[in-house]
C-alpha cells in the first residue's frame, strides 16, 4: 500500500469520516422525502402504519388487539410512536426513528468490532443507501439495526442482546431465524430463552390487559391465504410463463394487501407448498448447524454463518418476496463482515449486487414489470433471485467448511503426544 493510499485508509477509519458519510446518506434520504414531508404525505407502507396508528388513537380500534393483524403486536409501538407529532408529521417522525436506530447500529459496529467493524459500518451504510426506499419506508428498516446490535452485544451484554433480538422478533418475525442460529451455537442459550420468555410475557400481559389476548398470535395465520408474490424466488418460472404466454399464468393485483401475485398455471399449488418447504428448510439448516457444532466448528463463526443460512432460507422458500427482505440479509452480512472480515467478502459483494438489483426492480421499474410484463425488468429480477440462491448456497458451504475445519481440530487433539509427527 502506498503512503497516499495508506493515509487515505487511515482517514476513513476515523470516527469523523464515518459519521460524515452517515450524515450525507441520511441527509440524502431526507432530501428525497422532503416533498412528502412538507405535503404531509408518506412513503410506501408508512401509509399503512399511519392508518393503523390513528385508527387506534382517534377511533379506538387497535389492530392486533381488537382484531387480527399481519404483524406481531410490538410492531404497533414504533407506529404509534411515529404519531407523536401528529398526522401530517408522521413521515418525518418515522424518518427520525429510522435514523436514530441506524445511528445506534453504526455506533455499535464501529466501537465493538474494531477496524473490521468500521469497514462493516461503511458497507452497511452503502447497502442501506442502495435499498433507500424500502429502508426508510418499511418497518424492517427498524428491525435490521436491532438485530445488528443484538448480535454484537452477545459477547459482552447477553441480556441486552437477548432482549433486542426478542423485541425485534415481536416487531417482525424474521429475527426468529437469527434466534434459531443463536440457540444452536451460543453457549449462553439459556439466557436467550429466559430473556425472550420475559420479553414475551411482558408483551402478552400488556395485550391481555388491553383485552386482545385472543389476537396475540393472529399474525401467524394472516399470511396463509396469500398467493405467490411476483418477486419471490420460487415465482420466477411462473413470472416467465406469464411473460411468454405459455400457460394461463397471469399477474393478479391484490389491492387489500397492496401486492402483485402470479396466479394460474402452477401458482396456487406452489403457493400451498411453500409454507411446508420453508419449515423443512429451517429444520434442515438447524440440523446442519447442530451437526457442525458437534463436529467442533467455531461457535461464533457458525452462529453468524448459520444466521445467514437461516435468513436466506426464510427468503428463498417464502411465497412473499418483498424488497425489504433484503434488509434482513444486509443486517446479518454486516455483522459477518465485522466478525470475519475478508472471509465474508463474497456475501458482501453478493449483497451489494442484490441490493442494487432489488431497487432497480422496486421501486424504479416496478410498474413496467407488472403492467407491461417488461422483459428487461424481469431479467433484472431473475438475476436478483439467482444471486439469492447463490448467497444461500454460500452460507451452507461456509457451514460445511467450518465443520471440516472443526473436525480437523478434533482429530488433531485426539492424537496422543507419542503419536504426533
N, C-alpha and C positions, 0 to 999 in steps of 0.2 A: 504494500500500500504506500503510495507517495505521501510526502509530507502534507501536500494540499488536501488530498482526499482523507487522510487521517485527521487533519484539523477539522474538516467539514463533518466527518463522522463524529468526532468528539463534540462538536457544537450541537449536533442533532440529539445527542444523548443528554443535553442539559434540560432540566425541567421547563425552563422558559421557552425553549424551542417547541417542546411537546405541547405546552398549553397554548402557544401561539397558533399551532396547527389546529388544535381543538377549537379555539375561538373562531378561526377563519371558517372552518367547516360548519359550525353551528350558526355562525352569522349568515352563511350561505343558506342554510335551512330557513332561518328567519326571514331572509330577503325573499325566498321563494314562496313563503307563506304570507308575506306582508299584505297582499291584496285581499286574501281571505280573512286575515285577522282584522284589517281595517273595515271590511264589509260585514263583519260578524258571521262570516261563513266558516265552514270546517272542511277538512280534507278527508276523503275516503271514509273508512269505518268510524272515524271520530264522530261522524254524524249520528251513527247508531248509539255510540257511547253517550253523547249529549242527550239524545232522545230518552234513553233508559234512565239516565240520572235525573232528568227533570220530570219524568213520569213519576218517580218516587217523591221528589221534592215538592212538586206542585200538585200532583193528583193523588198521591198516597199509594200508588201501585208500584211495588218494588219487584223487579224481575229477580228470579231466584228465591224469592221469599213468598210472594203472593201467587206465583206461578212458575212453571218450569222455565229453564234458561239454558242457552247453549254454552255458557261459560261457567266455571266453578265460581262460587259465591264471592270469594275475595276479590275477583275482578271488579266488583262493584265499588270497592274502596277507591282506587285511583279515578274511576269515572265520576264518582261523587265529589272527590277532592278537586277535580278539574273544574267543578261548577262554582268554586268558592268566590270567584269574581264576577259571576253572573253568566247569563246565556250567551250574550254577544262576545264575551271574552274567553269563551270555552277553548277555542283552538290555541290561543296564546298561553293559557294556563296549562293545557296539555303539553305544549312545547316546553314550557318551563320544567314540568315533571320529567319529561324525556331527557332534557339537557342535564338536570341535576343528577339523575341516576347514571347517565352516561359518564358524567364527570367523576362520579364516585368509582365507577368501574375502571376508568382510565387511571385514576389515582392509585387504586389498589394494585393494578397491573404494574405500574411504574415503580411502586415502593416495595412490593413484596417479591418481585421476580428479577431484580437486578437489571443488567443490561438487556438480557433477553426479554424481560418484561416491558421495557421501554420500546423495544422493537415491536413486540406484540401489540402494544398500545397504539403505535403508529398504524400497524396493519389493521387493527380493529376500527380505527377512525376511517381508514381508507374504504373498508368494506361497508361501514355504516354510511359513508358518503355515496357509495355505489348503489346502495339499497335505500337511498334517502326517502323516497315517497312512502315506502312501507315501514321504514324505521320510525319515522315521526308520525305516521298515520295509523298505526295498529298497536294494540296492547302488547304485542310481542316485543316491541321496542322498549318496553319497561321490564319485561321478564328476563330478557337476554342479559342486561347488566347485573341483575340479581344473581343469575346463575354464574356469571364470571366471578363475582365477589364471593359467592358461596363456595365455589371450588378452590379459590385462592386462600380462603380462610380455614380450610380443613385442617391444616397442619398446626396452626397457632391458636385459633379460636373456634374449636369444634362445635360448641353450642351455637354460636352465632352463625357459623357456616350451615349447620343443620336447619336452623330457623329460616335462613334466607332461602335455602333450597325448598323447604316445605311451603313457605309462603308463596314462592314463585309457582309451585305446583297448584296451589289453591287459586291462583290467578289465571293460569293457562296450563293445561295438563302436561305439555311436552317435557317439563323438567323431571317428570317421573322417570323418563329414560335415563337421565343422569343419575337420579337417586338409585336406580337399579344397579348401575355400574359401581356406585359408591358402596352400596350394601355388600357387593361381592368383594371388592378389593381393599376397602378401608378397614383397618383393624379396630377402629372405634365405631363400628356399625351400630352398636347398642346405643351410643349417644345420638346417632341419627334417628334411630327408631323412637327413642324416648322423647327427643325434642320434637320430632314430627308428630308423635301422638299428642304431645302437649299443645302444639300449634293447632292441630286439628280439633282437639277438644274445646279450645277457646273459641274457634270459629263456629263449631257446632252449637256450643252453648249460646253464642250471640244470635245465631239463626233461630234456635229453639225459643229464646226469649222474645223474638220478633214474630213467632208463630209460623215459621216457614220450614220446620224441620223435615216435613214430608217432601220438600223440594230440594233438599240439600245436595242430593246426588243426581238430580234431574239431568245434568249436563252429560251424563254417561250415555243416555239413550237418545239425546237430541240429534245426534249425527246419523242415527241408524237408517233413516229413510232417504238420505242423500244418495244421489247417483254419482257417477264417475266425473269429477270435475275436469274440465278441459285441460288444465295444466298438469294434472297428476301423471307421474311417470308411466303407470300401467294403462293410462288412457291414450298414450301416444299412437298405438296401432289403430284404435278406434277413430282418433282425430284424422289420421291419414285416410281411413276408409271414407269419412265424411268428405274430405277434400277431393278424393279421386272418384267419388260416386260409385264405388264398387259394391256397395251394400245399401241398406236402408238407414245407415248411421246418419245422425244429424245433430246440430248444436241446439240445445234447449236452454233458454234463459229462465232461471228461477228468480223471479223478482222479489219473492218473500225474503230470501237469504242473500240476494244480490250475487249470484254466481252463474256461471255457464257450465253446462254439463253435456257430455256426449251420450245421446240416447240412441236406441235402436241397435241392430246387429248384436254384438256381444256385450253391449254396455251394461244392461241390467244383470246378466249372470255374473259378469266380472265384479260388479259393484257388490253383489251378495257374497262373493268370495273374499273380498278384501279384508274385512274385519278378522275372520279366522286366519288368513295368511299373516296379517300383522301380529296377531297373538303368537302364532307358531314361530315367526321370525324372531320375536322378542325372546321367547323361551329358548330358541336355539342359540342365540347370541349369549344369553346369560349362562347357558350350559357350557359354551365355549370358554367364557371368562372363568367359570369355576374350575374347569379343567386346566386352564392356563395357570391359575393361581396355585393349584395343587402341584403343578409341574415346576414351580419355582419362578414364575415370571415376576419381574419387578412390580410391586404393587402400585406405585404411583404411575408408572408408565402404562400399566394395564388399566388403571382407573380412567385415565383420560382417553386412551385408545378405545376402551370399552364404551365410554360415553359417546364417542364419535360413531362407533358402530351401531349403538342402540338408537341414537338420534337419527342417523341415516336410515335405519330400518323403519323408524316411525314415519319417515317421509316417503321412502321408496314404496312401501307396502300400504300406502294410505290412499283412500278414494278421494280425499281432498288434496289439492295441490297448490294451496295459496302461496303467493310470493313471499309473504312474511316468514314462512317456514325456514327460509334461508338464513334468517337471523339466528335460529336455533343452532345451525351448523357453525355460523360465524362465531358465536359465543364460545362453543367448545373448542374450535380451532384456535381462537385467540389464547386460551389457556394452554392448549397443546404447544403452541409456539413459545409461550412464556416458560414452560417447564422443559420442553425438549429441544427448543431451538431449531437447528438445521435438520434434525431428524423429521421435523414436520414441514419441511419445505414443500413437499408435494401437495399435501392438503391445503397449504397456504396459497399456492398458485391455483389449484383447482377451485378453491372457494372464491378467489378474486374473479376468475372467469365465470363461475356460476352466478355470482352477484351481478356482474355486468350483463350477462345474457338475460337474467331474470328481469332487470329493469328495462332492457330493450323490449322484452315481450310485454311486461306490465310495469308502468302504465303507458310506455311510449307508443307501442304499435298494437296495443291490445284490441282496439276496436276493429282494426283491419283484419285481425285473426278471426274474431267471432262473427263479424258482419260479412266479410268478403272471403273468409277462408284463405287468406293470403298465404301463398306457398313459402315465400321468403321468411315470413314471421314464424310459420310452422317449422321451418328448418332451424331457426334460432331456438325455438322451444325444444325441439328434438335434441339438438346439441346440448342444451342445458340438462335435459333429463338423462342423456347418456353420461354426462360428467357426474351427475348424482350417483349413478350406478358405479362409475369408476371410483368415486370417493368412498362409497360403501365397501367396495372390494378392497381398496387400500386399507381401510380400517380393519377389516377382517384379516388381511395379510399381515398387518402390523401386530395384531394379537398373536397370530401364529408364530411370527418371528420372535416375539417376546417369550413365547412358550418354549421355543427351541433354545433360546439363549438361557432361559431358566433351567431347562433340562440339562444343558451342558454344565452349568454351575453345580447342579445337584450331583451329576455324575463325577465331577472333579472332587467335590467334597467327600464323596463316598469312597474314594480311593485311599487306602491306608498309606501312611508315610513310607513304609518299606516297599510299597508297590509303585510309588510315584517315580516317574522317569527322572 
